[in-house]
Amino acid sequence: MAEQIHPNIVARTVGRESVLTVVGAAPDARGPWSFITGIPNPGFDMVGPPAQYLSVAAWAA
Amino acid sequence: MVTVVGVAYRGNIALEDIMVDFEVEAVELPNAIGFGVRELVTLKGRISEPERVRLERASRYCPVGQALTKGSMEIEDEIRWSNGEVASASPLTESLPPSDWALPAIPTGSVHGRYLLDTKEYDDEGKMEHEGEAKISIQCQNLTRTSRWTILGGHSSEGWVTPPFPLGHAGWAASTVSTLSRLLPQGTEDADGLSVELYMAAGGGGRGQSQSNAAEGVVARRGVTRRIMVPGTPSTTPIEAVQAALQRDPITLAYLNGGVLLHDEVVVES
């Protein structure tokens, strides 16, 4: 990793119940492709699927 | 799907169409990853039994499938606290450290993939250059209703859609952040300081090698560095707490040990 300045993928929380993930975050990379996933919780409907579903979707593709 | 399409093309198998269905369910066993899937792959075309077996193997050994079911990922973890301190968190210990918090159960749902036939791309000589795209429909129980989302994945020259392997890693990065936000000592109070970066070295032979591995049932080890940014200092957010959370993250556990697949079946419809 030492020689790689930019990450390929970045994920961070958005509020308390969601995560924003960007694929192709580096300036010279293809993309960016952005995804919102939800964190199951007792208070709100999730605005995106749980993260595991994103992995299964990738498996399907 | 696009891996199977590529394997079929290289093997001159008359695959006309493909669909994939996953049922996703919670699995509540001690030290388990918390969820599992049942997979049904439907192939269409005049496909012989040996060809079906070859495509079935390709389905089981596609890069994302390998990562989730064969434990093929080699993960290097680095933790960075917001005060600037850095430490390696690898390797994670075999035993599961205690945690005061538990992850919420995954809601039941399904993932349906449909191949978009007319997105295949050929060069001037008629040779396939890109396998094309898949439309993925996700449905799961939400708090007050059933919710649905659609995403695209695959390989295209213009890069309109996310390739499957990076898309799978996006799920892993998101899963890591979700898990840390729930299990670190500060809970959700300071979750805005959490982020994850993935660094993947180029190589591995590209798509052609991945398809050859899938066709032959070869597990390819792939390295990735995961940098985890956490709020606070090693005193307020101890490395042991971060490691304990990582060891409960569903996709991390799948990447290390497999175990997602509960059942799979590949059928042919003429």
Interface residues (C-beta under 8 A of the other chain):
Chain A: M1 Q4 P7 N8 I9 V10 A11 R12 T13 R16 V19 T21 V23 G24 R30 G31 W33 F35 T37 G38 I39 P40 N41 P42 G43 F44 D45 M46 G48 P49 P50 A51 Q52 Y53 L54 S55 V56 A57 A58 W59 A60 A61
Chain B: M1 V2 V20 F22 V24 F35 V37 C62 V64 G65 L68 E76 E78 P104 A105 I106 P107 G109 V111 H112 G113 A134 I136 I138 C140 N142 L143 T144 R145 S147 W149 I151 L152 G153 G154 G159 V161 T162 P164 F165 P166 L167 G168 H169 A170 G171 W172 A173 A174 S175 T176 V177 S178 S181 R182 T188 A191 D192 L194 S195 V196 E197 L198 Y199 M200 A201 T225 R227 P250 I251 A254
